[in-house]
Amino acid sequence: MKFLFDMIPVLLFFACYKIAGMNADASQHFINTYLSGIISGGSVTPEQAPIVLATLVGILATVAQIGWIKVRGRKVDGLLWASLGMFVVFGGLTIYLHDEDFIKWKLSIVYWLFAVVLLFSDLLFKKNLMRQSMKEIIELPDLIWTRLNLAWIAFFTFMGALNWYLAFVLFKGNTDAWVNFKAFGATAIMFVFIVGQTIYLSRHMKDQA
């Protein structure tokens, strides 16, 4: 359920981009009429309108997501706050400058930020964040916690590099293809990784039994 909850902003971003793309002239009119104050030059082209609207919806969805967590009296994960901060900065630049490159960079930087936080929390503060987040659910040997942390560091590093390659090399100039990857490709890779991780951890939990 948490995985699906975390995916809400991504799915809304995708849906908004596709709907706005199918109604580009109407999207342009809406932005130029109601959002001109936050747009450099006060207007966008029909081609720029979908990514601008989708980015705005993604930011608002992430804010609402955090608000929902707070209303329910739960602690907001630090990585979610960081993700929101990056979304606001790079998404804000995307909206203001109506330049899609910023939101594409945002995804890579968020992945790399997660990797850096996991790495340096362990190296500098001797704090395994994967263990901190999962220790109430499962018990594992110290070595397995270390491997799990390293696996997520490697995964986030890889995903950041993959996003950069797809956004600026393979799909350069093809925002539709990149949005499809962001919504489905990245999600599928994450799902497969989590399933593989679960299988691996279950073996070690059985060993402890």
N, C-alpha and C positions, 0 to 999 in steps of 0.2 A: 504493500500500500504506500509506503514511504517513497518508493521508486516512482510510482505513478503521480504522487503528490508533487514530487520534485520536478516532474516533467510538464506540469501545467503551463508555466511561462513559455516553454519551448513550443508546445503544441498550439498555444494561442498565437505566438509569433508566426508560426507556419500558416495557421488558418487565416490570420489577418493578411499576411503577405499574398496568399493565393487569391483571396476574395478581392483585395484591393487591386491585384494584378488583372483580374477579370473585369474590373470596373475602374480602369486607370484614369479616365477623364473625370469621373465622379470623385475619385480619391484626390486628384489634383485640385479640383474645385473646393473640396472640403478643407484641405490643408491651406490653400491660398486664402480662403475666406475666414477660417476660424483659428488657424495656427500660424498665421503670417508673422506674428510677434516673436515667435521663437525660431524663425527660419531666417538664415542669412539671405539678404536680398528680398525677403518677404514673399518668395514664391518658389515653387518647384515645378519640374516638368512632369508629364504623365509617367515617364519612365522612372523617375526618382520617387514618386509618391508612394508606391507599395512598400519599399524598404523603410521609408520614414514612418509611415503609419504602423507597420509591424514592430518597429523598434520601440515606438511609444507605447504600444500595447504590451510588449514584453516587459518594459520597465514598470508599468502600472500593475501588471500581473504579479511581478516579483514583490512589489511593495505590499500588495493585497495578501500575498502568500505569507509574508512576515507578519503582517497585521493579524491574520487568522491564527498564527501560532501564538502570538502574544495574548490575544483575546482568550485563548484556551489555557492560558497560564503556563505555557511551556517555554523552555529556554530555546532561543534562536541560536542555531549552530553558527560558530564564528565564520565558517567557510561560506555560509549563506549570506552573512553580512558583507563579506568580501566580494561575493558574486554580485550583490546588489550595487556595491560601490563601483565596481568595474562597469556594470551595466549602465549606471547613471553617467559615468564619465565618458565611456566610449559610445554609448547610445546617445548621450547628449550631443556629442560631437557629430555623430551621424545625422541626427535630426537638424542641428543648427546649420551644418555645412552641406547637408543633403549629399553626403559622401559615404557610400556603402563600405568602403575599405575599413573604416573605424570599427564598425560592428563585427566585421570579419576578423579583425585583429583581436577584438575583445575575447572571442572564444579561445583562441590560442593562449592569450595571456592569463586567462582564468585557469586553464589547465596547468600551465607552468607555475602559476602562483600556488596552486594546491600542492604541486610536487615540491616546491621550495619550502612551503610551510611544514609539510610532513618530514622532509629531510632535516631541516635545521632545528625543528622541535626536538628531534631525536639526537642530533649531534651536539647541539649547544645546551639543551635543557634536560637531556636524558628522558624525554617524555614521548612515548610512542602514542601518537594520537589515535591510531587505529585501535590500540588496546583500550585507550580511555573511552572511546565511543562504543566499544562492543563488549567490554569486560562484564557488564551486567547480564549479558545474554549468553555468552559462552566462556568456557575456561580452556586455555590453550597453554602449552609449554612456552617458555620465553623465546626459544628459537623460532617457533612458528609465528609468534607475534612479530618478531623481527623480519621474517620472510614476508609476512603479510604487508607490513609497512613498506618494505622495499618494492613489493609487487605493485602497490598503488602508486608509488613514486615513479616507477618505470612506465606504468600505464598512463598516468597523466602527462608525463614527458612525451611519450609516443603520440598521444591524442593531440597535444598541442602542435607537434611537428606535422602530423597528418592533416590537421585543419589548415595550417599554413600552406602546405603543398597543394591541397585541393583548391583553397580559396584564391591563391595568387599564382599558381602555375597551371595545374590541370584544368581548373574551371575558371581561369582568369577571364573576366568579361561575361561570365555566365552565372549571374546571381541566382537564377532559378535552380540550377544544379547544386549550388552551394547550400541554398536553403533546404533542399531535399535531403542533402547529406546531414545538415545540422539536426533536422527533425527526425530522420529515420536511420541514416547510416550510423551516426554517432550513438544514437540510442540503442541500435542493434548491437554494436560493438560493446557498449557498456553492459548490456544485458548478458551477452555471451561471457564476458569477463566475470561478472558477478556469479553466474551459474558455475563457471569453472572454479572460481574461488570457493563457492559453497561445497562443491564436491570434494575439493582438496581439504578443506577444513573438517568436513564430516569424517574423513578417514582418521584424522588425528584425534577427534573427539571420541571415536570408537576405541582407539588405542588406549585412551585414558580410562575407559569404562572398566 
